[in-house]
Amino acid sequence: MSIFHKSQSTHHKVVTALLVGTGVVLFWRGIWGLADVLLFPDNLIVSHLVSVFVGIGILSLTHYLVKELM
C-alpha cells in the first residue's frame, strides 16, 4: 500500500510541476507579446531599453522590499 501511495504522490507532483511550468511560460509569453505591441512598437531599440530599465527598477524595488521584510 505504501508503494502505491508514493507512486501516486510522485505522479501528482510531476503533473503539478508541468501545469505550473506551462502556466508560467504562457504568462511570460503574453507579457512579452504585449510589451512588443504596446511599448514603442515602431522603435525596437527604445522599447528594449525601456524594458531593461523598468525591469531593473522593479527588481531593485522588490529587493529593497524583501530586504525590509526580513
C-alpha positions, 0 to 999 in steps of 0.5 A: 500500500505504501508503494502505491501511495508514493507512486501516486504522490510522485505522479501528482507532483510531476503533473503539478510541476508541468501545469505550473511550468506551462502556466508560467511560460504562457504568462511570460509569453503574453507579457512579452507579446504585449510589451512588443505591441504596446511599448514603442512598437515602431522603435525596437531599440527604445522599447528594449531599453525601456524594458531593461530599465523598468525591469531593473527598477522593479527588481531593485524595488522588490529587493529593497522590499524583501530586504525590509521584510526580513 
